[in-house]
Amino acid sequence: MTPNQFECAFFAETIWRLAQSNNTDELLAIGSTIRNHVIPRMGQRGAFNSYSEACEAFLSLYPVRERPGMQEQALVSYPDGLLAVIDGIYDCSIADLTASSSFPNGAKYFARVTILKEDDWRKRDIVDRQGIHSLIGTWGAQQFFT
């Protein structure tokens, strides 16, 4: 296994653990969001030097679920399961699901808004500040913000 393969595997595990559902679009949107912190768009800076660094930060800031079993369809199904698309998210050959002409830089944050408590940093700093962090859309069980 190469270092890039190891990092890509850690990236896939992180995406899965941050998801609130097994919806493949939610998994892709979370992967795109993490990538937006590593691979900067024109005029931006990346917040992290590597996917590993970004994944560690996301896992420490967001709630997580258990690791998946190898029978999870959203993980192993072809052609849209996470393992089938992870290389494309990692190397940017799959387009950012959260980006559009209205939001060309894509998402930077996500949350399941309906379960956030008032003291959660995502509610206070992201959801309640729509003038700064616009709602881009909902994929799976979570909402994604600029």
C-alpha positions as CSV (number, residue, x, y, z in Angstrom):
1,M,0.0,0.0,0.0
2,T,1.4,3.4,-0.9
3,P,1.1,6.5,1.3
4,N,-1.5,8.0,-1.1
5,Q,-3.6,4.8,-0.9
6,F,-3.4,4.8,2.9
7,E,-4.5,8.5,2.9
8,C,-7.3,7.7,0.5
9,A,-8.5,4.8,2.7
10,F,-8.4,7.1,5.8
11,F,-10.4,9.7,3.8
12,A,-13.1,7.1,2.9
13,E,-13.4,6.0,6.5
14,T,-13.6,9.6,7.7
15,I,-16.4,10.4,5.1
16,W,-18.3,7.4,6.3
17,R,-18.0,8.2,10.0
18,L,-19.1,11.8,9.5
19,A,-22.2,10.9,7.5
20,Q,-25.6,10.7,9.3
21,S,-27.1,8.4,6.7
22,N,-26.0,5.8,4.1
23,N,-27.2,8.1,1.3
24,T,-24.5,8.1,-1.4
25,D,-25.0,11.7,-2.3
26,E,-24.4,12.7,1.4
27,L,-21.2,10.7,1.3
28,L,-20.1,12.4,-1.9
29,A,-21.0,15.9,-0.5
30,I,-19.0,15.3,2.7
31,G,-16.1,14.2,0.6
32,S,-16.4,17.3,-1.5
33,T,-16.6,19.4,1.6
34,I,-13.4,18.0,3.1
35,R,-11.7,18.3,-0.3
36,N,-12.7,22.0,-0.3
37,H,-10.5,22.5,2.7
38,V,-7.5,20.7,1.1
39,I,-7.6,21.7,-2.6
40,P,-8.1,25.4,-2.9
41,R,-10.0,27.0,-5.7
42,M,-8.6,30.0,-7.6
43,G,-8.2,32.9,-5.2
44,Q,-8.4,30.7,-2.1
45,R,-6.0,29.0,0.2
46,G,-6.3,25.4,1.5
47,A,-6.9,25.2,5.2
48,F,-5.0,21.9,5.5
49,N,-1.8,20.6,3.8
50,S,-3.2,17.1,3.3
51,Y,-6.3,15.0,3.4
52,S,-5.0,13.2,6.5
53,E,-4.7,16.5,8.4
54,A,-8.1,17.6,7.3
55,C,-9.7,14.3,8.3
56,E,-8.1,14.4,11.7
57,A,-9.6,17.9,12.2
58,F,-13.1,17.0,11.0
59,L,-13.1,13.8,13.2
60,S,-12.3,16.0,16.2
61,L,-14.9,18.7,15.4
62,Y,-17.9,16.7,14.2
63,P,-19.9,13.9,15.7
64,V,-19.1,10.5,14.2
65,R,-20.7,7.1,13.9
66,E,-19.1,3.7,14.0
67,R,-16.9,2.3,11.2
68,P,-18.8,0.5,8.5
69,G,-19.0,-3.2,7.9
70,M,-17.8,-4.5,4.6
71,Q,-21.4,-5.4,3.6
72,E,-22.7,-1.8,3.6
73,Q,-24.2,-1.2,0.2
74,A,-23.5,2.5,0.3
75,L,-19.9,1.6,0.8
76,V,-19.4,-1.3,-1.7
77,S,-22.1,-0.9,-4.4
78,Y,-21.0,-0.2,-7.9
79,P,-20.9,2.4,-9.6
80,D,-21.9,4.9,-6.8
81,G,-20.7,3.3,-3.6
82,L,-18.1,5.2,-1.6
83,L,-15.3,2.8,-2.4
84,A,-16.1,3.1,-6.1
85,V,-15.9,6.9,-6.1
86,I,-13.3,7.7,-3.4
87,D,-10.4,7.9,-5.8
88,G,-12.3,10.4,-7.9
89,I,-13.1,12.6,-4.9
90,Y,-9.5,12.4,-3.8
91,D,-7.9,13.3,-7.1
92,C,-10.6,15.8,-8.1
93,S,-11.7,13.9,-11.2
94,I,-15.2,13.8,-9.7
95,A,-16.9,17.2,-9.6
96,D,-17.7,18.9,-6.3
97,L,-21.4,17.9,-5.7
98,T,-21.8,21.0,-3.5
99,A,-20.5,23.5,-6.0
100,S,-22.8,25.3,-8.5
101,S,-22.8,28.6,-10.4
102,S,-24.4,30.2,-7.4
103,F,-21.8,28.7,-5.0
104,P,-18.7,28.0,-7.2
105,N,-16.5,27.3,-4.1
106,G,-18.7,24.6,-2.7
107,A,-19.4,23.7,0.9
108,K,-17.1,24.2,3.8
109,Y,-19.4,23.0,6.6
110,F,-22.3,20.6,7.1
111,A,-24.7,19.6,9.9
112,R,-28.0,17.9,10.5
113,V,-29.7,21.2,11.4
114,T,-32.8,19.6,13.1
115,I,-30.7,18.0,15.8
116,L,-28.3,20.8,16.7
117,K,-28.3,22.1,20.2
118,E,-28.1,25.8,20.9
119,D,-24.6,25.6,22.2
120,D,-23.2,23.6,19.2
121,W,-20.6,25.6,17.4
122,R,-22.1,24.7,14.0
123,K,-25.5,26.3,15.0
124,R,-23.9,29.3,16.6
125,D,-21.2,30.0,14.0
126,I,-22.7,28.6,10.8
127,V,-26.4,28.0,10.8
128,D,-27.3,31.2,12.7
129,R,-25.0,33.3,10.4
130,Q,-26.7,32.8,7.0
131,G,-25.4,36.1,5.8
132,I,-21.8,34.7,6.0
133,H,-22.5,31.0,5.6
134,S,-25.2,30.4,3.0
135,L,-27.2,27.2,2.9
136,I,-26.2,25.4,-0.3
137,G,-28.5,22.4,-0.1
138,T,-29.4,19.2,1.6
139,W,-27.8,15.8,0.6
140,G,-29.0,12.8,2.6
141,A,-29.6,13.8,6.2
142,Q,-27.4,16.9,6.3
143,Q,-27.4,20.5,5.2
144,F,-24.3,22.0,3.6
145,F,-23.1,25.6,4.0
146,T,-20.5,27.9,2.5
